[in-house]
Amino acid sequence: MNEVFKTIRDDRIMLYSSYTSIIFILLGLLYLTLFFSKLPPLLPIFNQMSWGEARIGSRSQIFIPLFIVFIVITTNFMVSTKLYGKIPLLSRIVSIISLLLSFLVFLFVVRTVGLSAA
């Protein structure tokens, strides 16, 4: 286990992308906890669904994207540490994809809360 963290500490791209991904998830959680009481009971969360009630979710369901991205980032972290010895470039790409995913989910949370709490 110590070897895994040493690998990540040595590679700056993986280190910064992992830390920044975690920071975006924590900022999203903090933002949600600050504005959760001001949210209406129904939010437009499922934007890919057809128009109408299928797009609406309860305000507790706003935590679903953050939970999913946490699982994906954890999985990507494990995969990238396993791949680092064989293919370092692919490992870095997986780390950067995790960073991009966490940033996009953070933007989704901020925009949804911003539109709904206004």
mmCIF file of the C-alpha atoms, coordinates in Angstrom:
data_MODEL
# 
_entry.id   MODEL 
# 
loop_
_atom_site.group_PDB 
_atom_site.id 
_atom_site.type_symbol 
_atom_site.label_atom_id 
_atom_site.label_alt_id 
_atom_site.label_comp_id 
_atom_site.label_asym_id 
_atom_site.label_entity_id 
_atom_site.label_seq_id 
_atom_site.pdbx_PDB_ins_code 
_atom_site.Cartn_x 
_atom_site.Cartn_y 
_atom_site.Cartn_z 
_atom_site.occupancy 
_atom_site.B_iso_or_equiv 
_atom_site.pdbx_formal_charge 
_atom_site.auth_seq_id 
_atom_site.auth_comp_id 
_atom_site.auth_asym_id 
_atom_site.auth_atom_id 
_atom_site.pdbx_PDB_model_num 
ATOM 1   C CA . MET A 1 1   ? 0.000   0.000  0.000   1.00 0.00 ? 1   MET A CA 1 
ATOM 2   C CA . ASN A 1 2   ? 2.872   2.338  0.751   1.00 0.00 ? 2   ASN A CA 1 
ATOM 3   C CA . GLU A 1 3   ? 4.196   1.697  -2.740  1.00 0.00 ? 3   GLU A CA 1 
ATOM 4   C CA . VAL A 1 4   ? 0.942   2.908  -4.298  1.00 0.00 ? 4   VAL A CA 1 
ATOM 5   C CA . PHE A 1 5   ? 1.105   6.264  -2.532  1.00 0.00 ? 5   PHE A CA 1 
ATOM 6   C CA . LYS A 1 6   ? 4.802   6.615  -3.336  1.00 0.00 ? 6   LYS A CA 1 
ATOM 7   C CA . THR A 1 7   ? 3.994   6.156  -7.022  1.00 0.00 ? 7   THR A CA 1 
ATOM 8   C CA . ILE A 1 8   ? 1.414   8.915  -6.876  1.00 0.00 ? 8   ILE A CA 1 
ATOM 9   C CA . ARG A 1 9   ? 3.658   11.263 -4.905  1.00 0.00 ? 9   ARG A CA 1 
ATOM 10  C CA . ASP A 1 10  ? 6.408   10.883 -7.496  1.00 0.00 ? 10  ASP A CA 1 
ATOM 11  C CA . ASP A 1 11  ? 4.162   11.759 -10.460 1.00 0.00 ? 11  ASP A CA 1 
ATOM 12  C CA . ARG A 1 12  ? 2.998   15.365 -10.221 1.00 0.00 ? 12  ARG A CA 1 
ATOM 13  C CA . ILE A 1 13  ? 0.221   14.993 -12.799 1.00 0.00 ? 13  ILE A CA 1 
ATOM 14  C CA . MET A 1 14  ? -1.414  12.157 -10.910 1.00 0.00 ? 14  MET A CA 1 
ATOM 15  C CA . LEU A 1 15  ? -0.876  13.865 -7.573  1.00 0.00 ? 15  LEU A CA 1 
ATOM 16  C CA . TYR A 1 16  ? -2.415  17.193 -8.572  1.00 0.00 ? 16  TYR A CA 1 
ATOM 17  C CA . SER A 1 17  ? -5.293  15.663 -10.506 1.00 0.00 ? 17  SER A CA 1 
ATOM 18  C CA . SER A 1 18  ? -6.159  13.326 -7.600  1.00 0.00 ? 18  SER A CA 1 
ATOM 19  C CA . TYR A 1 19  ? -6.076  16.113 -5.023  1.00 0.00 ? 19  TYR A CA 1 
ATOM 20  C CA . THR A 1 20  ? -7.997  18.514 -7.218  1.00 0.00 ? 20  THR A CA 1 
ATOM 21  C CA . SER A 1 21  ? -10.678 15.896 -7.930  1.00 0.00 ? 21  SER A CA 1 
ATOM 22  C CA . ILE A 1 22  ? -11.177 15.348 -4.224  1.00 0.00 ? 22  ILE A CA 1 
ATOM 23  C CA . ILE A 1 23  ? -11.301 19.106 -3.644  1.00 0.00 ? 23  ILE A CA 1 
ATOM 24  C CA . PHE A 1 24  ? -14.035 19.521 -6.289  1.00 0.00 ? 24  PHE A CA 1 
ATOM 25  C CA . ILE A 1 25  ? -16.119 16.781 -4.679  1.00 0.00 ? 25  ILE A CA 1 
ATOM 26  C CA . LEU A 1 26  ? -15.707 18.333 -1.230  1.00 0.00 ? 26  LEU A CA 1 
ATOM 27  C CA . LEU A 1 27  ? -16.548 21.803 -2.571  1.00 0.00 ? 27  LEU A CA 1 
ATOM 28  C CA . GLY A 1 28  ? -19.698 20.383 -4.169  1.00 0.00 ? 28  GLY A CA 1 
ATOM 29  C CA . LEU A 1 29  ? -20.716 18.775 -0.881  1.00 0.00 ? 29  LEU A CA 1 
ATOM 30  C CA . LEU A 1 30  ? -19.999 21.986 1.012   1.00 0.00 ? 30  LEU A CA 1 
ATOM 31  C CA . TYR A 1 31  ? -21.994 24.037 -1.495  1.00 0.00 ? 31  TYR A CA 1 
ATOM 32  C CA . LEU A 1 32  ? -24.922 21.634 -1.219  1.00 0.00 ? 32  LEU A CA 1 
ATOM 33  C CA . THR A 1 33  ? -24.911 21.645 2.558   1.00 0.00 ? 33  THR A CA 1 
ATOM 34  C CA . LEU A 1 34  ? -24.865 25.441 2.644   1.00 0.00 ? 34  LEU A CA 1 
ATOM 35  C CA . PHE A 1 35  ? -27.811 25.855 0.278   1.00 0.00 ? 35  PHE A CA 1 
ATOM 36  C CA . PHE A 1 36  ? -29.771 22.656 0.955   1.00 0.00 ? 36  PHE A CA 1 
ATOM 37  C CA . SER A 1 37  ? -32.344 24.358 3.173   1.00 0.00 ? 37  SER A CA 1 
ATOM 38  C CA . LYS A 1 38  ? -33.034 26.989 0.488   1.00 0.00 ? 38  LYS A CA 1 
ATOM 39  C CA . LEU A 1 39  ? -33.739 24.457 -2.254  1.00 0.00 ? 39  LEU A CA 1 
ATOM 40  C CA . PRO A 1 40  ? -37.302 23.792 -3.402  1.00 0.00 ? 40  PRO A CA 1 
ATOM 41  C CA . PRO A 1 41  ? -38.706 20.276 -2.871  1.00 0.00 ? 41  PRO A CA 1 
ATOM 42  C CA . LEU A 1 42  ? -38.377 19.390 -6.584  1.00 0.00 ? 42  LEU A CA 1 
ATOM 43  C CA . LEU A 1 43  ? -35.311 20.037 -8.770  1.00 0.00 ? 43  LEU A CA 1 
ATOM 44  C CA . PRO A 1 44  ? -34.540 19.507 -12.481 1.00 0.00 ? 44  PRO A CA 1 
ATOM 45  C CA . ILE A 1 45  ? -31.843 16.866 -11.977 1.00 0.00 ? 45  ILE A CA 1 
ATOM 46  C CA . PHE A 1 46  ? -32.316 14.363 -14.801 1.00 0.00 ? 46  PHE A CA 1 
ATOM 47  C CA . ASN A 1 47  ? -31.728 16.676 -17.749 1.00 0.00 ? 47  ASN A CA 1 
ATOM 48  C CA . GLN A 1 48  ? -31.262 13.916 -20.326 1.00 0.00 ? 48  GLN A CA 1 
ATOM 49  C CA . MET A 1 49  ? -34.801 12.620 -19.869 1.00 0.00 ? 49  MET A CA 1 
ATOM 50  C CA . SER A 1 50  ? -37.702 13.726 -22.024 1.00 0.00 ? 50  SER A CA 1 
ATOM 51  C CA . TRP A 1 51  ? -39.596 16.857 -21.102 1.00 0.00 ? 51  TRP A CA 1 
ATOM 52  C CA . GLY A 1 52  ? -41.900 16.778 -18.109 1.00 0.00 ? 52  GLY A CA 1 
ATOM 53  C CA . GLU A 1 53  ? -41.972 15.001 -14.800 1.00 0.00 ? 53  GLU A CA 1 
ATOM 54  C CA . ALA A 1 54  ? -39.209 12.588 -15.809 1.00 0.00 ? 54  ALA A CA 1 
ATOM 55  C CA . ARG A 1 55  ? -36.660 15.394 -15.398 1.00 0.00 ? 55  ARG A CA 1 
ATOM 56  C CA . ILE A 1 56  ? -37.719 16.249 -11.859 1.00 0.00 ? 56  ILE A CA 1 
ATOM 57  C CA . GLY A 1 57  ? -36.197 14.761 -8.725  1.00 0.00 ? 57  GLY A CA 1 
ATOM 58  C CA . SER A 1 58  ? -36.472 15.439 -5.046  1.00 0.00 ? 58  SER A CA 1 
ATOM 59  C CA . ARG A 1 59  ? -33.922 17.718 -3.455  1.00 0.00 ? 59  ARG A CA 1 
ATOM 60  C CA . SER A 1 60  ? -32.198 14.815 -1.706  1.00 0.00 ? 60  SER A CA 1 
ATOM 61  C CA . GLN A 1 61  ? -31.442 13.319 -5.133  1.00 0.00 ? 61  GLN A CA 1 
ATOM 62  C CA . ILE A 1 62  ? -29.048 16.186 -5.871  1.00 0.00 ? 62  ILE A CA 1 
ATOM 63  C CA . PHE A 1 63  ? -26.422 14.150 -3.987  1.00 0.00 ? 63  PHE A CA 1 
ATOM 64  C CA . ILE A 1 64  ? -26.593 11.306 -6.556  1.00 0.00 ? 64  ILE A CA 1 
ATOM 65  C CA . PRO A 1 65  ? -24.142 12.866 -9.083  1.00 0.00 ? 65  PRO A CA 1 
ATOM 66  C CA . LEU A 1 66  ? -21.575 13.513 -6.357  1.00 0.00 ? 66  LEU A CA 1 
ATOM 67  C CA . PHE A 1 67  ? -21.908 9.947  -5.089  1.00 0.00 ? 67  PHE A CA 1 
ATOM 68  C CA . ILE A 1 68  ? -21.526 8.508  -8.595  1.00 0.00 ? 68  ILE A CA 1 
ATOM 69  C CA . VAL A 1 69  ? -18.493 10.650 -9.385  1.00 0.00 ? 69  VAL A CA 1 
ATOM 70  C CA . PHE A 1 70  ? -16.904 9.621  -6.089  1.00 0.00 ? 70  PHE A CA 1 
ATOM 71  C CA . ILE A 1 71  ? -17.271 5.951  -7.030  1.00 0.00 ? 71  ILE A CA 1 
ATOM 72  C CA . VAL A 1 72  ? -15.907 6.573  -10.533 1.00 0.00 ? 72  VAL A CA 1 
ATOM 73  C CA . ILE A 1 73  ? -12.941 8.572  -9.239  1.00 0.00 ? 73  ILE A CA 1 
ATOM 74  C CA . THR A 1 74  ? -12.123 5.894  -6.672  1.00 0.00 ? 74  THR A CA 1 
ATOM 75  C CA . THR A 1 75  ? -12.255 3.227  -9.372  1.00 0.00 ? 75  THR A CA 1 
ATOM 76  C CA . ASN A 1 76  ? -10.147 5.328  -11.742 1.00 0.00 ? 76  ASN A CA 1 
ATOM 77  C CA . PHE A 1 77  ? -7.631  5.920  -8.962  1.00 0.00 ? 77  PHE A CA 1 
ATOM 78  C CA . MET A 1 78  ? -7.229  2.202  -8.370  1.00 0.00 ? 78  MET A CA 1 
ATOM 79  C CA . VAL A 1 79  ? -6.964  1.469  -12.093 1.00 0.00 ? 79  VAL A CA 1 
ATOM 80  C CA . SER A 1 80  ? -4.426  4.234  -12.684 1.00 0.00 ? 80  SER A CA 1 
ATOM 81  C CA . THR A 1 81  ? -2.191  3.062  -9.839  1.00 0.00 ? 81  THR A CA 1 
ATOM 82  C CA . LYS A 1 82  ? -2.263  -0.510 -11.197 1.00 0.00 ? 82  LYS A CA 1 
ATOM 83  C CA . LEU A 1 83  ? -1.449  0.692  -14.722 1.00 0.00 ? 83  LEU A CA 1 
ATOM 84  C CA . TYR A 1 84  ? 1.278   3.133  -13.751 1.00 0.00 ? 84  TYR A CA 1 
ATOM 85  C CA . GLY A 1 85  ? 4.092   0.575  -13.767 1.00 0.00 ? 85  GLY A CA 1 
ATOM 86  C CA . LYS A 1 86  ? 3.229   -0.682 -17.253 1.00 0.00 ? 86  LYS A CA 1 
ATOM 87  C CA . ILE A 1 87  ? 1.721   2.327  -19.056 1.00 0.00 ? 87  ILE A CA 1 
ATOM 88  C CA . PRO A 1 88  ? 2.337   5.656  -17.260 1.00 0.00 ? 88  PRO A CA 1 
ATOM 89  C CA . LEU A 1 89  ? 0.726   7.742  -19.999 1.00 0.00 ? 89  LEU A CA 1 
ATOM 90  C CA . LEU A 1 90  ? -2.570  5.853  -19.791 1.00 0.00 ? 90  LEU A CA 1 
ATOM 91  C CA . SER A 1 91  ? -2.471  6.184  -16.039 1.00 0.00 ? 91  SER A CA 1 
ATOM 92  C CA . ARG A 1 92  ? -2.103  9.956  -16.317 1.00 0.00 ? 92  ARG A CA 1 
ATOM 93  C CA . ILE A 1 93  ? -4.925  10.162 -18.847 1.00 0.00 ? 93  ILE A CA 1 
ATOM 94  C CA . VAL A 1 94  ? -7.240  8.266  -16.474 1.00 0.00 ? 94  VAL A CA 1 
ATOM 95  C CA . SER A 1 95  ? -6.300  10.695 -13.676 1.00 0.00 ? 95  SER A CA 1 
ATOM 96  C CA . ILE A 1 96  ? -7.007  13.717 -15.863 1.00 0.00 ? 96  ILE A CA 1 
ATOM 97  C CA . ILE A 1 97  ? -10.358 12.249 -16.923 1.00 0.00 ? 97  ILE A CA 1 
ATOM 98  C CA . SER A 1 98  ? -11.243 11.911 -13.237 1.00 0.00 ? 98  SER A CA 1 
ATOM 99  C CA . LEU A 1 99  ? -10.354 15.551 -12.714 1.00 0.00 ? 99  LEU A CA 1 
ATOM 100 C CA . LEU A 1 100 ? -12.504 16.623 -15.657 1.00 0.00 ? 100 LEU A CA 1 
ATOM 101 C CA . LEU A 1 101 ? -15.411 14.510 -14.468 1.00 0.00 ? 101 LEU A CA 1 
ATOM 102 C CA . SER A 1 102 ? -15.298 15.909 -10.943 1.00 0.00 ? 102 SER A CA 1 
ATOM 103 C CA . PHE A 1 103 ? -15.121 19.469 -12.296 1.00 0.00 ? 103 PHE A CA 1 
ATOM 104 C CA . LEU A 1 104 ? -18.131 18.936 -14.563 1.00 0.00 ? 104 LEU A CA 1 
ATOM 105 C CA . VAL A 1 105 ? -20.199 17.436 -11.753 1.00 0.00 ? 105 VAL A CA 1 
ATOM 106 C CA . PHE A 1 106 ? -19.217 20.360 -9.530  1.00 0.00 ? 106 PHE A CA 1 
ATOM 107 C CA . LEU A 1 107 ? -20.446 22.753 -12.242 1.00 0.00 ? 107 LEU A CA 1 
ATOM 108 C CA . PHE A 1 108 ? -23.681 20.781 -12.566 1.00 0.00 ? 108 PHE A CA 1 
ATOM 109 C CA . VAL A 1 109 ? -24.317 21.025 -8.827  1.00 0.00 ? 109 VAL A CA 1 
ATOM 110 C CA . VAL A 1 110 ? -23.534 24.749 -8.702  1.00 0.00 ? 110 VAL A CA 1 
ATOM 111 C CA . ARG A 1 111 ? -25.726 25.526 -11.723 1.00 0.00 ? 111 ARG A CA 1 
ATOM 112 C CA . THR A 1 112 ? -28.634 23.414 -10.520 1.00 0.00 ? 112 THR A CA 1 
ATOM 113 C CA . VAL A 1 113 ? -28.559 24.882 -7.021  1.00 0.00 ? 113 VAL A CA 1 
ATOM 114 C CA . GLY A 1 114 ? -28.050 28.382 -8.422  1.00 0.00 ? 114 GLY A CA 1 
ATOM 115 C CA . LEU A 1 115 ? -31.062 28.118 -10.716 1.00 0.00 ? 115 LEU A CA 1 
ATOM 116 C CA . SER A 1 116 ? -33.272 26.481 -8.123  1.00 0.00 ? 116 SER A CA 1 
ATOM 117 C CA . ALA A 1 117 ? -32.397 28.569 -5.079  1.00 0.00 ? 117 ALA A CA 1 
ATOM 118 C CA . ALA A 1 118 ? -32.859 31.884 -6.863  1.00 0.00 ? 118 ALA A CA 1 
# 
